[in-house]
Amino acid sequence: MYCLVNWYDEIKYKANAVRDIDLKEVLNMTEAIQDKFDKAKWHTLKGVISISGQKFMNWNTLVGGGGAIDLVIHLKNLKFIDAVLWLSDTFLSHGIEASSKNNPRSKPIFKPPHKDETKVQRVMHYLINQRCIPAPLIQYLIASGKLYADNRSNAVFLLLGKEKMAVGAELRGTTHVRWQGMAPGSRKDLGCFYVKNSNTKKIVLCESAIDAISYLALHPYCLTISTSGANPNPDWLKSLINKGFEIYCGFDSDEPGDNLANKMIDLYPTVRRLRPCKQDWNEILMAKE
């Protein structure tokens, strides 16, 4: 009973510490993208979300709520305790002071998560055995430094910018706690995760690093790029189009994915839709295996 009470008190303490984290900062740590024209609007994998202070509303699902915990529960389909632990791990455990309307702070500077070679087998097992990605492709990505394991057994997919400098990272949980998000301070406007198997003019855009890798495993002769979330207008897209690349939008086969693809094509008519026959490219890869 003593341990149970201590555990309950710890969760209560963490909940109080993370509840008032600025919703914009929570969205920044997920795969959400702020609208370029309406700064209160965010494009997420769950649909378009508007925020006002500590309140949010998803206009696709007509679900709303208040506070950081409610938002994480909604975005990640987590239970209350798991949402509290995710917020605590993402913000407090990284030494980032949680901000609220009474506690403003500047955005964190990106520092690549610490590499832990003792956890790499766990990450490889997850990606190869559970996500069915071919082992040689995972080994290549690890050897290139674009993929590694951090000290929490997360798979770290680096976003590379100019001069191949790391400007951010997608994180994917590989333990019993399934979650995905961005490393603190990630700058999706300055770079992206990409992988290619040959010199080609064909580029396929996907919503996540795992999907980008999965598409390349299915169709090797192309360059695949992750937009690291629901983003119809990545900052680097126009430059690729101007360079003459053949761009395909390979977002998920669902309503949010279709909506994002339509918005991207409205902005850039030369982009063509490439719709997965299942939910996403990794699901197709797993079914094939």
N, C-alpha and C positions, 0 to 999 in steps of 0.2 A: 504493500500500500504506500509506503514511503516513496519508493521509486516512481510509482504511478503519479503521486501528487507532484513530485519534482518535475516529472515530464510534462504534466498539465500546466504547471506554472511556467515552464520554459516556453511552451507553445503560446501561452497567454502573453508572456513578455515579448516574444518575437512578433506576435500579431499586432500588439500596440506599437512596436517599433517600425513596422512596415506599412501599416494601414494608410498613412497619409503621404506615402511616396507620390510625387507628382506623376499623374497619369501619362504625361508626355514621355517621362523617363522610362516608365514601364513599357510603353509602346516602342520606344527606341531599342529596348533590350529584347523585343520579340522580332518577328519578321515583318513588322508593320512599316509602311512608308507614308510619310506626311504628304498630303496633297500640296502641290506647288502653288495653287491659287487660293485655296481655303485652308489656312493653317490650323483650323479647329477640326479638320476632317482628316482621317487616316484610312488608308487602304490596308486591310488585314486579310488573312486567310479565311476569316469568318464573315467578311463583308466590309462595307463602309461604316466606320465608327466616327461619331462626332463627340467631342468632349467639351465640357464647360466647367472649368474649375475641377472639382473632384467627381463630377457626374459624367456618365457616358451613355450613349445610345447607339445601338447597332440598327441602322435603317434597313438592312436586308432581312434581319430576323425579328425586328421590333422588340429586342431585348435590351434593357438598360440596367444601370446600377450605379453605385457610388463607392469610391475608394479603390485603392490598388488591389486589395484582395479579391473583391468582386470582379474586377477587370481580368485578373489572371485566371480566375475560375472560368470566366466566360471564354477567354481566348484559347485556353489550353485544356478545357474539359477536366479540370482537376477538382478534387474535393478540397474543403476548407483548409485542412491541415497541410496537404500537399502544396497548396497555393502559398501558404505562409512560409513553408520551408523553401519553396522556389524563390520567393522574394528575398528571404533572408540570405540564401546562398548567393543569389545574383548580385545583391547590393551590399549587404552588411559583411559577408564573408570575403568580399574583394577589397574591404577597407574603404568602401565608398560610403560617405555619409548620406543617409537617406534624406531626400529633400521633400519639403512640403511647402504650403503657402506661408508657413511661419519659419521656414528654414531653407531659404534659397541657396543654391550652389551652382558652380559652373559645371559644364559637362566634363566627364572624366577623359583623360588623354589615353588613347589606345596603347596598351602594352600587350604583346602576344602572351597568351596564357602560358604558364610554366610547363615545359615539356617534361614528361615523366616516362622514361623508357620502360619502367616496370609495369606500366598499364597498357603498353602498345598491343600486347597479345589479346587483351580483353577487347580493345577497339577492333582489331583485325577479325576476331571471332564474330563479333556483332555484324560487321559489314559483309563478311564473306558467308557466314553460315546463316545469319538471320535475314540479311537483306539481299543475299544471293549475288553479290557483286563479284566478278571473277578475281581470284587471288592475285594474278599477275598485275591487274590494274591497280589494286590496292597497294601492292608492293612498290609499284612504280611511283604512285603518289607519295608514299612514305619516303622513298629514296629521294624524291624531288624536293621534299620539305614542305609541300603544300598541305600535307595531312600528317597529324601526329596525335598523341594522347596527352591529356593534361593530368594533373594529380587527382582529379575527381573521376577519372576514367571516361571523360567526355572525348568524343572525336572532334578534333579541331581542324576546320577547313579554312585555310587562310585566304583572305581577300587581298589581291595584289594590285598595286597601283603603278605609277611611273617608276621606271628602273627596277621593277619587280619588288618594290618595297611593300611590306605587309602593312595594310591600313585598316584591317579589321579581321574578324573571324566568325564563321558560323560554328556554333557548338551543338552537338547532338549527344544526348545522354545514351549510354550503352548498358547501364545497369538495370535493375528492376524498376527504377524511376525513369520513365520515358518522357523526355522533354527536349525541346529545341529552342534556340535563341541566339542572340548575338553577344560576343564578348564586349565588356564595357569599353566605351569609347570608339567602337567600330564606325568607320566612315564609308558607308556604302556609296556615297557620292564620288569617292576618290578611287575606287577600285572594285574588283569582283573576284569571285572564285571561278576559275575556268580550267578546262582540260581538253586536250586535242590529241589526235592520233596521226595526223598528217597535215601537210600544207593544203588548205582548202579555203574556198570562199563561202562555204555554207556554215552558218552559225545558227544554233538552236538555243533559245532562251528557256530556262526552266526556273521553277520557283525555289529550288533548294539545291545544295551541293550534291546530295544523294541522288536527286533526280537527274542532275546534269551528268553525273558519273554513270548512272543507269542507262541514260539514252546513248552515251558513247559505247557502252558495252553491247547495246543492241544494234547500233549503227555506227561502226568505227570511223568512217571517213568524214569527219566533220569536227567543228569546234563547238563545244557546249559551254554555256555560261549560266551561272546561277544569279538571279536577281536578288537572292537572299530575302525572299518574301514577295508580297503582292505589290508589284511596282510596274505600272503601265508606261512609265517614262523615266528609265534610268538615265542619269546624267551623261553616261558614256555612250548611249545608244546612237545619238545623232552622228557622232564622230565615226562610228562603224559603218553607218549607212552611207555617209559621205565618201568613205573609202571604197565603196563598191561591193561590200559584203552582201551576200544573199541571206536575209534574216528571216527566221521562222520563230513564231511565238508558240512555245510548247507548254504553256501553262496547263494546270490540272483540268481534267474533264469534269467540271462541275459549274454551277452558276457563277461563283466568284471568279473562277478561272476564265470562263467565257466572257464575263463582263470586262475583266482586265485585258483580255486579248482584243476585244472590240475597241476599247479605249486606246490601246496601243496602235491599232490599225487606223483608227480615226486620226491620230496624230501623225502616223507615218504610213501612208497608204502602200508603200512598197513591201511592208512586213506582211508575211503570210501566216495564216493560222495552221498549226500542226497539233491536232487534238489527239491525246492518247485514247486508245480504245478501252482502257480501264481508267481508274481514278487518276493515276499518274504513271510515270515511266518506270518507277521502281516496282510498282504492282505488276506491270507487264513483265518485267524481268523475273520477278519471283514466280509468276505463273508459268513462264517458259521453263525455268529451272525445275 
